[in-house]
Every structure is written in C-alpha cells, then in structure tokens.
Amino acid sequence: MNTLAVELHPQAHTIKFTDSDLIVELLDGRKISAPLVWFPRLSQATQKQLANWELLGDGEGIHWPDIDEDLSVVGLLFKA
C-alpha cells in the first residue's frame, strides 16, 4: 500500500474581523475563526489598529505593528 505524504504548511492570505471574532483566510481555502477575547491585545485594539496587519514570512504568521502582537497560523489551528 502506498501512502501519499502531505506536508502541512498553512499560510494566511487575508485577515478579517467581526465585532467579536478574528477570521484568517488561508491560501488553501480554509478559514480559521477565533474569538477576539482569546487575544487580549487584539480585543483591546481599535479598528484602525486591527486593520494595520502584515504577514510574516510567506504567511506563516501575522503581525500587528501598532500593538506589537504576533500570531502564528499553526498556533491558531491548534487553538481554534
């Protein structure tokens, strides 16, 4: 029996917010949703601060420079 090995390398593409949730859209089409209250700095940030995000590496992480917050995509997958 042959088994195809698939490498897990999730990459963020787009970051969105609702009033209560962080939503990360991945390049492979998946969406990760997590409550903002899980992330104190994000939950206390203004809409302007939340909108100012940048991808780290090839999308392995997300950085918010205004509030000095970093999240990894793999970490979000394990947490969500």
N, C-alpha and C positions, 0 to 999 in steps of 0.2 A: 504494500500500500504506500503510495506516495502522498506526502503532505506538503502543501504549499505554505511556506513560511511568509507571513506578512509582517512587515516592520511597522510598528506603531509610532508615528511621528506626527502628532496632531499640530496643526498650525492655524492660528487665528487669522481671520480675514477682516472682519468688521466687529466693532463693539457698539452695542446699543444699551439704552437704559429705559426702564419704565419708572414710575414713581417708587416702586419697591424692589425691582429686580435688575441684575446685571445680565445681559444676554450677549454671549460671544458666539459669533458665527465662524465656523471653521472652513478651511478650503475644501474639505471633502464633503461639505453639505450639512454636517451635523451642527446643532445649536446646543450650547450649554447655557442653562439658566440657573441663577443662584440668587437668593435673597441678599439685598444690599446690607442688611443688618449683620451678615456674616463677616463683613469687611468694614470695621469702624471708620477708617479714613474715607472710604468711598461713601458711606452712609452720611457722613458729616459734610461732604463736599458740596459745593454749589453746582448748578447745572453747567456753568461755564468751565469749572474745573474738571468735571466729569467728561465734558466734550473734548478736552485737551489731552488726548491719549496718543501714544505711539507704540508701534510694535517693536519688540526686541528680537534681534536675530532675524530669522525667516518667519517669524510669527509664533515662536515658541513661548513668548511672554508678552505682557502688556505693561507699559509704564505710564504713569500719570505724573508728569514733572511738577505740576503746581502743588501737589500734595505729597510728593515723594513716595508713591506707592507702586509696587511691582507685584504682578501675579503671573504665575506660570500656567500655561494651558494644561499641562499634565496634572498639576496640582488642582486645578478646577475640576478636571474629570474625576479625580479621586474624591473630591469634596462634595461634588454635586450629586 
